[in-house]
Amino acid sequence: MKHTVASCRVKLSSMRAIILSVLAASLVCNAVETYDPKFDNIDAQVLVDDIFLLKNYGKCFLNKGPCTPEAREIRKIIPDAIKTTCAKCSPKQRQLIRVVVKGFQTKLPEMWKDLEDKIDPTKEYRPAFAEFLKRSD
């Protein structure tokens, strides 16, 4: 079978198109969905340092008290963040979650236990989440 320069160019062009299509598809498939970044600029340490505010957020998260609009939105993502060890979190969100959770653990440990029991009653996700909290990524 004899190949002409023109037929080789067509084949190369087709191969490039296929390779580019595969690369584009893999980028789309591997793109990780992240949580809305609108709360990324919250100063989590201010929340943790204000025991009254921290307690009110905890009551909201437990459905035992009123919620600010921000707390209500955060409450929606907490179960997924714990179950996936923050797989959809940006680096900033991981840092914020670690600060807030450690604040609950040290300042309001009973409330943290109640939150864990509510979100993870079978204790299935706690070991992985505890490891996540220890990391600094």
C-alpha positions, 0 to 999 in steps of 0.5 A: 500500500502506497502512502502519499504525503497528503494521505499521511497529513490527513492521518496525522491531522485525524490522530491529533484531533483524537488525541486532543479530544481524549485530553479534553475529555480527561480534563473535564472528567478529572475536574473536581467540583469544589464548594462555593468559595463565597465564605472563604474569607471568613475569619474562622479564628474570630468565630472560634474565639467568640464562644457565644458565636461558636455555640450559636453556630453549633446550635444551628448545625444541630437544628437546635437554634436559629441560623444565619443565612451563612450558617444555614448554607454551611450546615448543608455542606458539613455532612458531605465534607465529613463523609468525603474528608473534604474532597470538594474543599479548596485549600482555604476551605480545608484550613477553615474547617480545621480551625472551626472543628478544632475550636469545637473539639477544644471549647465545646467538646460535648457539642462536637460529639453531638455534631459527630453523632448527628452527621456520622451516627455509625462512626464510619467516617470518623477515623478518616476525618480525624486523619484529615484534621491532623494533616496540613494540606 
